[in-house]
Amino acid sequence: MSRFMSAALCALFVFSMTTANASAADAPGKAVYDINCSTCHKDGVMNAPKLGDKAAWAPRIKQGIAVLTKNSITGFKGKVGMMMAKGGHPNLTDAQVKSAVEYIVLQSK
C-alpha cells in the first residue's frame, strides 16, 4: 500500500474513531494520551509503536524528548510508519503534545 494511501486511511480512522480533544492547555499527559493518542498507540495502528513497548520505543527515546515532541507536533514519516501532525488533533497545544510525549516515554522505558 502506498504511503499516501496509508496516511489517508490513518487519517480517516483517527477522525472516525475520536473527535475529542483534551481541552485544558495544562492537561496531564495521561489524559491527553487517553483521549487523543491511544487511538493509534494502544494497538499499533499504522505501525505506531505501542505504549509500553520498550524495544520499539528505545531507539526513539534515545533521540530525546525534544526530537520526539517536534516530530509529534509537526508530523513524521519513518521507514515503517508515519504520524500526522499532532496525531491528527490540530486543536491540541504544543504543551499538551509535549505532556503526552513525556507520559508515553515514562511508560515505555
N, C-alpha and C positions, 0 to 999 in steps of 0.2 A: 504494500500500500504506500502511496507517495506520502511524503511529509506534509504536503498541503492537505491531502485528504485526511491524514491522521489528525492534523491540527484542527481541521473543520469539524471532524467527528468529536474530538475532545471538547471543543467549544460548545457544540450542541449539547453534549452530555452534561457539562458543567452547568450551563444555563437552564437546562431542563430539570436537573436534579435539585438545584438550590438557587433561590433568589435572595436569600437572607444575607445580610452583611452585618458584622458587628458594628454597633452604632457609636460607641464611645471611643474617642481617639486614644484613650488610655486603657482600652480593654485588655485584660490579661491575655498572654499568648495562647493559653489553652482554650479560652473562649473563642478567640479568632480562629485557631486551628479547627476546633469542633464545628464551627458554623461555616467556615469557608474552605479550609484546606483538606479536611478529611475526605471530601468527596473523591479526590484522586489518591491522596497519600495513605488512606486507610487500607485500600485494596490493591494499590499499584496500578490504577487505571492509566493507560497510555505509557506504561513503563515508569511511572512516578515511583521513586523509592519509598517504600512503606515506612511509616513511623515505627521506630524501634529496630529497624533492620541495620544492625551495626556494620555489616560488611558493605552494604550498599551506600551507607552514609559516610563511612570512614574517609574515602578519598575526597568527598565533598567538604566534610568538616575540616580537613587539612587545609583547604583553601581559605578558611577563616569566615567569621560572621559577616564581615564587610562584603566579601565577594558573594556569599550566599544571599545576603539581603539585596544587593544590587541586582543579581540575577532574578530574584523573586519579584522585585519591583518592576524591572524593565522587560522581563521575559528571557527565555533561554532556549536554545536549540542545541542539544547534545548529540552524541553518536547513537544513543539508544532511545532517546525520548525528547520531549520538549515541555516547556511550561509557558503558558500565556502570561503576559504582564499581570502582576498581582493575582495570579491564578484565575484570571477571568472575572475578577471582582474589582472593577475600576473605582468603586466608592471607598475602598479601603485606603487609609492613610499610610504613608511610608512607615510611620511609627507602629501602626498595627501590624504591618507586614513584618517588620523587624521583630516585634514581640512574638509573632508566630514562628519565625525562623529560630529564634532563641529557644522557644519551647521545644520545637522539633529536634534541635541539636541536643538539648539536655536529655530528651527521651531516647536518643539514638546513639549515645556514646557508649 
